[in-house]
Amino acid sequence: MSMKINEVEKEQEVVRGRIYRLGERLSEIKMEIELLDVQMACVLNQRDKAVERIKFLRMQRDKGVRFFRISLYVKFVSFFINWFLKIVYL
């Protein structure tokens, strides 16, 4: 009976050791997760800033394109009027 109790106590000690090591590993993993959460927040912040910058640049581009198209239209209309007037007054 005494041998069985000793064997059980040894098994319990082994299990306690495993639990302790797993607890330490769990703490390490939790710290890694916290670090990754901080890094992810930083990356998401950078992404949001980049998206806002892209939106701003697209608005600026669209304004430029709009003015360019208007200037092309004005040039075309003035060319057409000049061409038409040359034909009429020749």
ABEGO torsion letter per residue (X at the ends): XAAAAAAAAAAAAAAAAAAAAAAAAAAAAAAAAAAAAAAAAAAAAAAAAAAAAAAAAAAAAAAAAAAAAAAAAAAAAAAAAAAAAAAAAX
